[in-house]
Amino acid sequence: MRTIALGFGLSAVLLACGGGGGEAAQPSTPSAGAEPQTFAEQVSVGQKLYGENCASCHGSGGEGSAGAPKVVGLDKGALPLDPPSGAKVRKQQFHNAGDIADFVVHNMPPGEAGKLKEWQYWSILAFDLHANGVDLPKKLDGSNAKEVTVHK
């Protein structure tokens, strides 16, 4: 299993696992309504979906607001391992991207959880990871999300 550690020890904000030949997350857009086939396509589609479904609470840059936590800026407290004290909804830890996806699919958007298709949630998460400096060599989904370690 490959693990992608999200940390701050080196010059990059986040480290992706090594190895050549991985796709770079250059924005490309699949046809309207089509499921993205690469991480780069997920990032592009996820940016649009984030703007439509998440930005009103979490901020256009993922900076958070009085009512919603930040999702960008791991070095500034975004997506912490433990739920914030007094969290009304989140009770589980975020060890990896799979943990985050599980929470988001079942709880977001508030009052409308599950309104998006599964691939749309994965695209939003891919966009959030990319905004935190992560580019994956393949599409993010349930088969590899647990390999993307956010916290140990």
ZANUTI-736821 format. One record per residue (C-alpha): residue number from 0; residue in three letters; x, y negated, z. Coordinates in nm, 3 decimals. Example, Ala and Ser with C-alpha at 12.3 -4.5 7.8 and 13.67 -1.06 7.14 Angstrom:
2
pos = 0	code = ALA	xx = 1.230	yy = 0.450	zz = 0.780
pos = 1	code = SER	xx = 1.367	yy = 0.106	zz = 0.714
***
This chain:
152
pos = 0	code = MET	xx = 0.000	yy = 0.000	zz = 0.000
pos = 1	code = ARG	xx = 0.125	yy = -0.348	zz = -0.080
pos = 2	code = THR	xx = 0.081	yy = -0.617	zz = 0.181
pos = 3	code = ILE	xx = 0.082	yy = -0.985	zz = 0.111
pos = 4	code = ALA	xx = 0.181	yy = -1.169	zz = 0.425
pos = 5	code = LEU	xx = 0.040	yy = -1.516	zz = 0.466
pos = 6	code = GLY	xx = 0.297	yy = -1.699	zz = 0.670
pos = 7	code = PHE	xx = 0.515	yy = -2.005	zz = 0.681
pos = 8	code = GLY	xx = 0.870	yy = -1.877	zz = 0.734
pos = 9	code = LEU	xx = 1.004	yy = -1.959	zz = 0.387
pos = 10	code = SER	xx = 0.977	yy = -2.252	zz = 0.155
pos = 11	code = ALA	xx = 0.651	yy = -2.130	zz = 0.006
pos = 12	code = VAL	xx = 0.340	yy = -2.186	zz = 0.210
pos = 13	code = LEU	xx = 0.235	yy = -1.828	zz = 0.151
pos = 14	code = LEU	xx = 0.430	yy = -1.532	zz = 0.017
pos = 15	code = ALA	xx = 0.303	yy = -1.294	zz = -0.245
pos = 16	code = CYS	xx = 0.456	yy = -0.951	zz = -0.272
pos = 17	code = GLY	xx = 0.751	yy = -0.924	zz = -0.507
pos = 18	code = GLY	xx = 0.784	yy = -0.745	zz = -0.834
pos = 19	code = GLY	xx = 0.779	yy = -0.866	zz = -1.187
pos = 20	code = GLY	xx = 0.507	yy = -0.869	zz = -1.441
pos = 21	code = GLY	xx = 0.226	yy = -0.999	zz = -1.220
pos = 22	code = GLU	xx = -0.016	yy = -1.242	zz = -1.372
pos = 23	code = ALA	xx = 0.022	yy = -1.604	zz = -1.272
pos = 24	code = ALA	xx = -0.289	yy = -1.781	zz = -1.155
pos = 25	code = GLN	xx = -0.317	yy = -2.015	zz = -1.450
pos = 26	code = PRO	xx = -0.674	yy = -2.131	zz = -1.480
pos = 27	code = SER	xx = -0.869	yy = -1.961	zz = -1.753
pos = 28	code = THR	xx = -1.243	yy = -1.944	zz = -1.767
pos = 29	code = PRO	xx = -1.447	yy = -1.642	zz = -1.869
pos = 30	code = SER	xx = -1.768	yy = -1.698	zz = -2.060
pos = 31	code = ALA	xx = -2.051	yy = -1.845	zz = -1.856
pos = 32	code = GLY	xx = -2.191	yy = -1.599	zz = -1.606
pos = 33	code = ALA	xx = -1.936	yy = -1.331	zz = -1.689
pos = 34	code = GLU	xx = -1.750	yy = -1.156	zz = -1.411
pos = 35	code = PRO	xx = -1.382	yy = -1.259	zz = -1.403
pos = 36	code = GLN	xx = -1.136	yy = -0.986	zz = -1.500
pos = 37	code = THR	xx = -0.814	yy = -1.135	zz = -1.358
pos = 38	code = PHE	xx = -0.711	yy = -1.321	zz = -1.045
pos = 39	code = ALA	xx = -0.651	yy = -1.633	zz = -1.253
pos = 40	code = GLU	xx = -1.006	yy = -1.616	zz = -1.388
pos = 41	code = GLN	xx = -1.138	yy = -1.562	zz = -1.035
pos = 42	code = VAL	xx = -0.956	yy = -1.876	zz = -0.919
pos = 43	code = SER	xx = -1.107	yy = -2.082	zz = -1.200
pos = 44	code = VAL	xx = -1.461	yy = -1.951	zz = -1.150
pos = 45	code = GLY	xx = -1.420	yy = -1.961	zz = -0.771
pos = 46	code = GLN	xx = -1.332	yy = -2.329	zz = -0.780
pos = 47	code = LYS	xx = -1.665	yy = -2.407	zz = -0.947
pos = 48	code = LEU	xx = -1.857	yy = -2.175	zz = -0.715
pos = 49	code = TYR	xx = -1.683	yy = -2.322	zz = -0.409
pos = 50	code = GLY	xx = -1.786	yy = -2.671	zz = -0.519
pos = 51	code = GLU	xx = -2.147	yy = -2.559	zz = -0.567
pos = 52	code = ASN	xx = -2.185	yy = -2.344	zz = -0.254
pos = 53	code = CYS	xx = -1.919	yy = -2.431	zz = 0.005
pos = 54	code = ALA	xx = -1.781	yy = -2.784	zz = -0.035
pos = 55	code = SER	xx = -2.082	yy = -2.959	zz = 0.119
pos = 56	code = CYS	xx = -1.991	yy = -2.801	zz = 0.455
pos = 57	code = HIS	xx = -1.622	yy = -2.707	zz = 0.431
pos = 58	code = GLY	xx = -1.513	yy = -3.018	zz = 0.237
pos = 59	code = SER	xx = -1.412	yy = -3.056	zz = -0.125
pos = 60	code = GLY	xx = -1.051	yy = -2.977	zz = -0.034
pos = 61	code = GLY	xx = -1.135	yy = -2.708	zz = 0.221
pos = 62	code = GLU	xx = -1.046	yy = -2.947	zz = 0.503
pos = 63	code = GLY	xx = -1.354	yy = -2.861	zz = 0.709
pos = 64	code = SER	xx = -1.606	yy = -3.088	zz = 0.876
pos = 65	code = ALA	xx = -1.769	yy = -3.139	zz = 1.213
pos = 66	code = GLY	xx = -2.002	yy = -2.847	zz = 1.140
pos = 67	code = ALA	xx = -1.775	yy = -2.609	zz = 0.945
pos = 68	code = PRO	xx = -1.415	yy = -2.494	zz = 0.986
pos = 69	code = LYS	xx = -1.136	yy = -2.561	zz = 0.740
pos = 70	code = VAL	xx = -1.054	yy = -2.290	zz = 0.488
pos = 71	code = VAL	xx = -0.737	yy = -2.446	zz = 0.344
pos = 72	code = GLY	xx = -0.426	yy = -2.520	zz = 0.547
pos = 73	code = LEU	xx = -0.331	yy = -2.206	zz = 0.735
pos = 74	code = ASP	xx = -0.053	yy = -2.402	zz = 0.908
pos = 75	code = LYS	xx = -0.318	yy = -2.644	zz = 1.033
pos = 76	code = GLY	xx = -0.560	yy = -2.389	zz = 1.176
pos = 77	code = ALA	xx = -0.758	yy = -2.274	zz = 0.873
pos = 78	code = LEU	xx = -0.891	yy = -1.917	zz = 0.884
pos = 79	code = PRO	xx = -0.747	yy = -1.839	zz = 1.229
pos = 80	code = LEU	xx = -0.710	yy = -1.482	zz = 1.353
pos = 81	code = ASP	xx = -0.956	yy = -1.532	zz = 1.637
pos = 82	code = PRO	xx = -1.295	yy = -1.698	zz = 1.607
pos = 83	code = PRO	xx = -1.296	yy = -2.053	zz = 1.739
pos = 84	code = SER	xx = -1.414	yy = -2.083	zz = 2.097
pos = 85	code = GLY	xx = -1.785	yy = -2.143	zz = 2.099
pos = 86	code = ALA	xx = -1.830	yy = -1.999	zz = 1.750
pos = 87	code = LYS	xx = -2.199	yy = -1.932	zz = 1.699
pos = 88	code = VAL	xx = -2.169	yy = -1.688	zz = 1.410
pos = 89	code = ARG	xx = -1.816	yy = -1.558	zz = 1.369
pos = 90	code = LYS	xx = -1.719	yy = -1.298	zz = 1.629
pos = 91	code = GLN	xx = -1.460	yy = -1.086	zz = 1.444
pos = 92	code = GLN	xx = -1.089	yy = -1.141	zz = 1.381
pos = 93	code = PHE	xx = -0.952	yy = -1.225	zz = 1.037
pos = 94	code = HIS	xx = -0.657	yy = -0.989	zz = 0.990
pos = 95	code = ASN	xx = -0.686	yy = -0.973	zz = 0.611
pos = 96	code = ALA	xx = -0.883	yy = -1.094	zz = 0.311
pos = 97	code = GLY	xx = -1.122	yy = -0.799	zz = 0.351
pos = 98	code = ASP	xx = -1.219	yy = -0.919	zz = 0.699
pos = 99	code = ILE	xx = -1.284	yy = -1.268	zz = 0.564
pos = 100	code = ALA	xx = -1.489	yy = -1.132	zz = 0.274
pos = 101	code = ASP	xx = -1.698	yy = -0.917	zz = 0.507
pos = 102	code = PHE	xx = -1.783	yy = -1.219	zz = 0.720
pos = 103	code = VAL	xx = -1.853	yy = -1.450	zz = 0.427
pos = 104	code = VAL	xx = -2.077	yy = -1.207	zz = 0.237
pos = 105	code = HIS	xx = -2.291	yy = -1.149	zz = 0.545
pos = 106	code = ASN	xx = -2.303	yy = -1.509	zz = 0.669
pos = 107	code = MET	xx = -2.247	yy = -1.762	zz = 0.392
pos = 108	code = PRO	xx = -2.396	yy = -1.990	zz = 0.283
pos = 109	code = PRO	xx = -2.577	yy = -2.043	zz = 0.614
pos = 110	code = GLY	xx = -2.937	yy = -1.940	zz = 0.583
pos = 111	code = GLU	xx = -2.874	yy = -1.801	zz = 0.235
pos = 112	code = ALA	xx = -2.627	yy = -1.519	zz = 0.304
pos = 113	code = GLY	xx = -2.606	yy = -1.274	zz = 0.020
pos = 114	code = LYS	xx = -2.745	yy = -1.515	zz = -0.238
pos = 115	code = LEU	xx = -2.436	yy = -1.480	zz = -0.454
pos = 116	code = LYS	xx = -2.327	yy = -1.176	zz = -0.649
pos = 117	code = GLU	xx = -2.042	yy = -0.976	zz = -0.497
pos = 118	code = TRP	xx = -1.796	yy = -1.087	zz = -0.767
pos = 119	code = GLN	xx = -1.885	yy = -1.450	zz = -0.696
pos = 120	code = TYR	xx = -1.786	yy = -1.411	zz = -0.331
pos = 121	code = TRP	xx = -1.457	yy = -1.251	zz = -0.439
pos = 122	code = SER	xx = -1.399	yy = -1.541	zz = -0.679
pos = 123	code = ILE	xx = -1.453	yy = -1.799	zz = -0.406
pos = 124	code = LEU	xx = -1.213	yy = -1.611	zz = -0.179
pos = 125	code = ALA	xx = -0.958	yy = -1.591	zz = -0.463
pos = 126	code = PHE	xx = -0.990	yy = -1.969	zz = -0.503
pos = 127	code = ASP	xx = -0.940	yy = -2.020	zz = -0.127
pos = 128	code = LEU	xx = -0.635	yy = -1.792	zz = -0.124
pos = 129	code = HIS	xx = -0.490	yy = -1.974	zz = -0.426
pos = 130	code = ALA	xx = -0.549	yy = -2.308	zz = -0.251
pos = 131	code = ASN	xx = -0.344	yy = -2.166	zz = 0.037
pos = 132	code = GLY	xx = -0.058	yy = -2.074	zz = -0.199
pos = 133	code = VAL	xx = -0.141	yy = -1.711	zz = -0.277
pos = 134	code = ASP	xx = -0.141	yy = -1.574	zz = -0.631
pos = 135	code = LEU	xx = -0.211	yy = -1.205	zz = -0.669
pos = 136	code = PRO	xx = -0.091	yy = -0.981	zz = -0.952
pos = 137	code = LYS	xx = -0.439	yy = -0.838	zz = -1.001
pos = 138	code = LYS	xx = -0.802	yy = -0.923	zz = -0.945
pos = 139	code = LEU	xx = -0.910	yy = -0.952	zz = -0.579
pos = 140	code = ASP	xx = -1.183	yy = -0.708	zz = -0.477
pos = 141	code = GLY	xx = -1.279	yy = -0.452	zz = -0.215
pos = 142	code = SER	xx = -1.012	yy = -0.211	zz = -0.334
pos = 143	code = ASN	xx = -0.720	yy = -0.438	zz = -0.245
pos = 144	code = ALA	xx = -0.848	yy = -0.709	zz = -0.007
pos = 145	code = LYS	xx = -0.734	yy = -0.524	zz = 0.307
pos = 146	code = GLU	xx = -0.378	yy = -0.537	zz = 0.165
pos = 147	code = VAL	xx = -0.379	yy = -0.917	zz = 0.172
pos = 148	code = THR	xx = -0.273	yy = -0.975	zz = 0.532
pos = 149	code = VAL	xx = -0.369	yy = -1.309	zz = 0.679
pos = 150	code = HIS	xx = -0.272	yy = -1.235	zz = 1.042
pos = 151	code = LYS	xx = -0.111	yy = -0.935	zz = 1.208
***
